[in-house]
Amino acid sequence: MLGSIIGAIVIGLILGVLARLILPGKQDIPLWLTIVVGIVAAFIGTYIARLFHVDQTSGFDWIKHITQLIVAIIGIALVAGIYSRRGVKS
């Protein structure tokens, strides 16, 4: 159980940081939120890969991981936009 929690945090961190590096501009969100978005992206990306029956391939699951990264990029972009607006008063 503890190993899977730590594994989810590590995967979330990797996906979140990669997504932030790929996105142009600065994403002004905290590290903990980057990890949470990455974890959620990993679950959603895996679900999408399962829908298309590409979650289990021979060797490294490139399609699944690319799908997870795309979901993480979209998630970081959305969360960064929402998070940056919450401090702005009109």
N, CA, C and O atoms as a DFTB+ gen file, in Angstrom:
360 C
 N C O
     1  1       0.826      -1.197       0.000
     2  2       0.000       0.000       0.000
     3  2       0.867       1.255       0.000
     4  3       0.649       2.155      -0.811
     5  1       1.841       1.325       0.896
     6  2       2.711       2.495       0.969
     7  2       3.525       2.648      -0.312
     8  3       3.766       3.762      -0.776
     9  1       3.946       1.517      -0.878
    10  2       4.701       1.560      -2.131
    11  2       3.886       2.121      -3.268
    12  3       4.412       2.854      -4.106
    13  1       2.598       1.788      -3.314
    14  2       1.761       2.310      -4.396
    15  2       1.471       3.801      -4.208
    16  3       1.336       4.532      -5.189
    17  1       1.376       4.250      -2.971
    18  2       1.171       5.679      -2.712
    19  2       2.417       6.460      -3.107
    20  3       2.324       7.500      -3.759
    21  1       3.576       5.958      -2.712
    22  2       4.831       6.617      -3.077
    23  2       5.018       6.577      -4.589
    24  3       5.457       7.557      -5.191
    25  1       4.687       5.448      -5.200
    26  2       4.776       5.336      -6.656
    27  2       3.876       6.337      -7.366
    28  3       4.276       6.938      -8.363
    29  1       2.659       6.519      -6.853
    30  2       1.725       7.485      -7.448
    31  2       2.265       8.900      -7.318
    32  3       2.131       9.703      -8.241
    33  1       2.871       9.209      -6.182
    34  2       3.446      10.543      -5.978
    35  2       4.613      10.778      -6.943
    36  3       4.733      11.854      -7.529
    37  1       5.470       9.765      -7.102
    38  2       6.618       9.901      -8.005
    39  2       6.151      10.063      -9.452
    40  3       6.644      10.937     -10.166
    41  1       5.205       9.230      -9.890
    42  2       4.676       9.335     -11.257
    43  2       3.983      10.683     -11.438
    44  3       4.143      11.323     -12.477
    45  1       3.226      11.116     -10.455
    46  2       2.561      12.416     -10.531
    47  2       3.556      13.552     -10.637
    48  3       3.352      14.496     -11.401
    49  1       4.633      13.463      -9.872
    50  2       5.672      14.488      -9.934
    51  2       6.323      14.521     -11.315
    52  3       6.503      15.590     -11.897
    53  1       6.674      13.354     -11.833
    54  2       7.318      13.279     -13.153
    55  2       6.396      13.824     -14.236
    56  3       6.816      14.653     -15.043
    57  1       5.142      13.367     -14.264
    58  2       4.206      13.839     -15.287
    59  2       3.938      15.337     -15.159
    60  3       3.912      16.053     -16.159
    61  1       3.742      15.803     -13.938
    62  2       3.466      17.217     -13.723
    63  2       4.622      18.110     -14.129
    64  3       4.424      19.137     -14.778
    65  1       5.829      17.719     -13.745
    66  2       7.007      18.524     -14.086
    67  2       7.248      18.509     -15.593
    68  3       7.554      19.549     -16.176
    69  1       7.115      17.348     -16.230
    70  2       7.270      17.290     -17.690
    71  2       6.240      18.169     -18.389
    72  3       6.564      18.873     -19.345
    73  1       5.004      18.127     -17.911
    74  2       3.951      18.955     -18.506
    75  2       4.282      20.432     -18.363
    76  3       4.090      21.207     -19.300
    77  1       4.779      20.824     -17.198
    78  2       5.143      22.234     -16.981
    79  2       6.311      22.647     -17.862
    80  3       6.364      23.789     -18.318
    81  1       7.246      21.738     -18.108
    82  2       8.378      22.043     -18.976
    83  2       7.947      22.195     -20.438
    84  3       8.495      23.020     -21.169
    85  1       6.973      21.403     -20.851
    86  2       6.509      21.431     -22.240
    87  2       5.640      22.661     -22.506
    88  3       5.711      23.253     -23.583
    89  1       4.830      23.038     -21.535
    90  2       3.948      24.199     -21.715
    91  2       4.760      25.482     -21.811
    92  3       5.712      25.668     -21.052
    93  1       4.395      26.375     -22.741
    94  2       5.110      27.654     -22.817
    95  2       4.691      28.575     -21.674
    96  3       3.585      28.465     -21.145
    97  1       5.576      29.469     -21.308
    98  2       5.261      30.430     -20.253
    99  2       5.461      29.845     -18.871
   100  3       5.921      28.714     -18.707
   101  1       5.102      30.652     -17.877
   102  2       5.262      30.241     -16.480
   103  2       3.921      29.790     -15.918
   104  3       2.914      30.484     -16.053
   105  1       3.921      28.646     -15.301
   106  2       2.727      28.151     -14.620
   107  2       2.941      28.410     -13.135
   108  3       3.735      27.736     -12.479
   109  1       2.226      29.389     -12.624
   110  2       2.417      29.820     -11.240
   111  2       1.526      28.997     -10.303
   112  3       0.573      29.509      -9.715
   113  1       1.862      27.709     -10.183
   114  2       1.127      26.826      -9.275
   115  2       2.139      26.127      -8.371
   116  3       3.284      25.916      -8.772
   117  1       1.730      25.769      -7.165
   118  2       2.664      25.116      -6.234
   119  2       2.994      23.682      -6.656
   120  3       2.270      23.067      -7.440
   121  1       4.089      23.173      -6.125
   122  2       4.543      21.826      -6.452
   123  2       3.503      20.782      -6.070
   124  3       3.289      19.826      -6.815
   125  1       2.854      20.950      -4.922
   126  2       1.872      19.947      -4.496
   127  2       0.731      19.844      -5.504
   128  3       0.214      18.754      -5.745
   129  1       0.333      20.976      -6.097
   130  2      -0.738      20.956      -7.084
   131  2      -0.261      20.315      -8.391
   132  3      -1.034      19.643      -9.073
   133  1       1.005      20.523      -8.733
   134  2       1.597      19.872      -9.901
   135  2       1.554      18.360      -9.733
   136  3       1.224      17.638     -10.674
   137  1       1.885      17.879      -8.541
   138  2       1.872      16.438      -8.262
   139  2       0.452      15.893      -8.340
   140  3       0.230      14.834      -8.927
   141  1      -0.511      16.600      -7.756
   142  2      -1.905      16.140      -7.777
   143  2      -2.415      16.050      -9.219
   144  3      -3.051      15.066      -9.596
   145  1      -2.135      17.071     -10.014
   146  2      -2.561      17.047     -11.421
   147  2      -1.889      15.883     -12.147
   148  3      -2.528      15.209     -12.955
   149  1      -0.618      15.643     -11.870
   150  2       0.096      14.524     -12.486
   151  2      -0.490      13.173     -12.111
   152  3      -0.597      12.286     -12.957
   153  1      -0.869      13.009     -10.851
   154  2      -1.476      11.748     -10.404
   155  2      -2.822      11.534     -11.100
   156  3      -3.103      10.446     -11.602
   157  1      -3.636      12.565     -11.124
   158  2      -4.945      12.470     -11.791
   159  2      -4.752      12.185     -13.276
   160  3      -5.483      11.381     -13.856
   161  1      -3.773      12.841     -13.890
   162  2      -3.493      12.619     -15.313
   163  2      -3.066      11.179     -15.577
   164  3      -3.423      10.603     -16.604
   165  1      -2.308      10.598     -14.656
   166  2      -1.889       9.205     -14.824
   167  2      -3.099       8.271     -14.837
   168  3      -3.174       7.356     -15.657
   169  1      -4.043       8.507     -13.928
   170  2      -5.245       7.668     -13.892
   171  2      -6.112       7.870     -15.137
   172  3      -6.572       6.901     -15.742
   173  1      -6.330       9.115     -15.511
   174  2      -7.170       9.396     -16.679
   175  2      -6.498       8.887     -17.954
   176  3      -7.157       8.299     -18.811
   177  1      -5.189       9.110     -18.080
   178  2      -4.460       8.627     -19.252
   179  2      -4.495       7.114     -19.382
   180  3      -4.631       6.580     -20.483
   181  1      -4.371       6.425     -18.254
   182  2      -4.458       4.962     -18.268
   183  2      -5.852       4.511     -18.671
   184  3      -6.005       3.552     -19.429
   185  1      -6.867       5.199     -18.167
   186  2      -8.250       4.865     -18.526
   187  2      -8.473       5.040     -20.022
   188  3      -9.073       4.177     -20.663
   189  1      -7.996       6.148     -20.584
   190  2      -8.146       6.388     -22.023
   191  2      -7.406       5.318     -22.821
   192  3      -7.925       4.820     -23.820
   193  1      -6.198       4.961     -22.388
   194  2      -5.433       3.913     -23.078
   195  2      -6.170       2.577     -23.031
   196  3      -6.142       1.815     -23.997
   197  1      -6.828       2.295     -21.911
   198  2      -7.606       1.054     -21.810
   199  2      -8.806       1.064     -22.746
   200  3      -9.160       0.033     -23.318
   201  1      -9.434       2.232     -22.902
   202  2     -10.578       2.332     -23.818
   203  2     -10.185       1.958     -25.243
   204  3     -10.970       1.359     -25.977
   205  1      -8.962       2.319     -25.625
   206  2      -8.477       2.031     -26.972
   207  2      -7.629       0.767     -27.041
   208  3      -7.023       0.476     -28.072
   209  1      -7.586       0.015     -25.942
   210  2      -6.865      -1.260     -25.853
   211  2      -5.383      -1.114     -26.190
   212  3      -4.811      -1.979     -26.855
   213  1      -4.759      -0.031     -25.738
   214  2      -3.331       0.172     -25.953
   215  2      -2.584       0.319     -24.626
   216  3      -1.456       0.812     -24.596
   217  1      -3.217      -0.111     -23.531
   218  2      -2.577       0.033     -22.223
   219  2      -1.549      -1.055     -21.960
   220  3      -0.649      -0.855     -21.145
   221  1      -1.653      -2.185     -22.615
   222  2      -0.715      -3.289     -22.441
   223  2      -0.103      -3.640     -23.789
   224  3      -0.710      -4.346     -24.595
   225  1       1.086      -3.146     -24.021
   226  2       1.789      -3.462     -25.261
   227  2       3.067      -4.195     -24.911
   228  3       3.488      -4.211     -23.754
   229  1       3.676      -4.792     -25.899
   230  2       4.937      -5.479     -25.618
   231  2       6.024      -4.431     -25.422
   232  3       6.113      -3.465     -26.179
   233  1       6.836      -4.627     -24.416
   234  2       7.879      -3.656     -24.107
   235  2       7.325      -2.495     -23.298
   236  3       6.383      -2.656     -22.521
   237  1       7.918      -1.331     -23.488
   238  2       7.520      -0.127     -22.763
   239  2       6.205       0.388     -23.338
   240  3       6.041       0.435     -24.557
   241  1       5.280       0.767     -22.488
   242  2       3.953       1.220     -22.928
   243  2       3.987       2.688     -23.354
   244  3       3.456       3.558     -22.662
   245  1       4.609       2.948     -24.486
   246  2       4.783       4.322     -24.964
   247  2       3.459       5.045     -25.162
   248  3       3.312       6.200     -24.761
   249  1       2.501       4.371     -25.775
   250  2       1.230       5.028     -26.086
   251  2       0.525       5.440     -24.797
   252  3      -0.010       6.545     -24.706
   253  1       0.524       4.565     -23.813
   254  2      -0.122       4.886     -22.534
   255  2       0.561       6.074     -21.869
   256  3      -0.110       6.979     -21.373
   257  1       1.887       6.075     -21.856
   258  2       2.609       7.145     -21.177
   259  2       2.495       8.479     -21.923
   260  3       2.434       9.536     -21.295
   261  1       2.468       8.436     -23.222
   262  2       2.260       9.669     -23.998
   263  2       0.852      10.199     -23.764
   264  3       0.651      11.409     -23.662
   265  1      -0.120       9.300     -23.678
   266  2      -1.492       9.711     -23.372
   267  2      -1.556      10.361     -21.995
   268  3      -2.209      11.391     -21.828
   269  1      -0.892       9.775     -21.017
   270  2      -0.852      10.352     -19.675
   271  2      -0.208      11.739     -19.699
   272  3      -0.681      12.653     -19.024
   273  1       0.865      11.897     -20.473
   274  2       1.547      13.183     -20.553
   275  2       0.662      14.243     -21.219
   276  3       0.637      15.392     -20.780
   277  1      -0.050      13.868     -22.257
   278  2      -0.964      14.806     -22.923
   279  2      -2.057      15.261     -21.955
   280  3      -2.395      16.443     -21.899
   281  1      -2.600      14.320     -21.202
   282  2      -3.622      14.666     -20.203
   283  2      -3.018      15.582     -19.133
   284  3      -3.672      16.520     -18.677
   285  1      -1.774      15.311     -18.733
   286  2      -1.107      16.153     -17.736
   287  2      -0.890      17.570     -18.272
   288  3      -1.066      18.542     -17.536
   289  1      -0.513      17.693     -19.536
   290  2      -0.317      19.015     -20.139
   291  2      -1.625      19.799     -20.128
   292  3      -1.654      20.973     -19.758
   293  1      -2.694      19.146     -20.535
   294  2      -4.007      19.799     -20.531
   295  2      -4.407      20.177     -19.104
   296  3      -4.902      21.277     -18.858
   297  1      -4.188      19.256     -18.174
   298  2      -4.544      19.503     -16.769
   299  2      -3.758      20.651     -16.166
   300  3      -4.335      21.506     -15.494
   301  1      -2.445      20.689     -16.395
   302  2      -1.619      21.773     -15.858
   303  2      -2.046      23.107     -16.459
   304  3      -2.119      24.111     -15.750
   305  1      -2.328      23.129     -17.758
   306  2      -2.767      24.376     -18.407
   307  2      -4.077      24.873     -17.789
   308  3      -4.217      26.061     -17.499
   309  1      -5.023      23.974     -17.590
   310  2      -6.309      24.363     -16.998
   311  2      -6.148      24.834     -15.559
   312  3      -6.677      25.878     -15.178
   313  1      -5.422      24.065     -14.766
   314  2      -5.252      24.400     -13.353
   315  2      -4.452      25.696     -13.197
   316  3      -4.775      26.518     -12.340
   317  1      -3.426      25.885     -14.007
   318  2      -2.630      27.117     -13.925
   319  2      -3.489      28.334     -14.249
   320  3      -3.358      29.376     -13.607
   321  1      -4.362      28.210     -15.237
   322  2      -5.255      29.311     -15.578
   323  2      -6.230      29.627     -14.459
   324  3      -6.461      30.791     -14.133
   325  1      -6.797      28.590     -13.878
   326  2      -7.755      28.785     -12.778
   327  2      -7.037      29.304     -11.531
   328  3      -7.525      30.220     -10.869
   329  1      -5.879      28.718     -11.213
   330  2      -5.153      29.080      -9.999
   331  2      -4.635      30.513     -10.058
   332  3      -4.639      31.223      -9.052
   333  1      -4.189      30.936     -11.240
   334  2      -3.656      32.299     -11.358
   335  2      -4.759      33.353     -11.280
   336  3      -4.500      34.482     -10.865
   337  1      -5.976      33.006     -11.670
   338  2      -7.091      33.953     -11.635
   339  2      -7.711      34.098     -10.251
   340  3      -8.413      35.075      -9.988
   341  1      -7.466      33.159      -9.380
   342  2      -8.149      33.212      -8.086
   343  2      -7.679      34.356      -7.218
   344  3      -8.418      34.789      -6.333
   345  1      -6.471      34.864      -7.438
   346  2      -5.973      35.983      -6.664
   347  2      -6.267      37.336      -7.296
   348  3      -6.029      38.375      -6.680
   349  1      -6.786      37.330      -8.531
   350  2      -7.054      38.570      -9.256
   351  2      -8.489      39.010      -8.983
   352  3      -9.428      38.239      -9.180
   353  1      -8.656      40.261      -8.526
   354  2      -9.994      40.810      -8.284
   355  2     -10.282      41.861      -9.345
   356  3      -9.432      42.709      -9.619
   357  1     -11.459      41.818      -9.942
   358  2     -11.824      42.807     -10.966
   359  2     -12.567      43.957     -10.363
   360  3     -12.953      44.884     -11.075
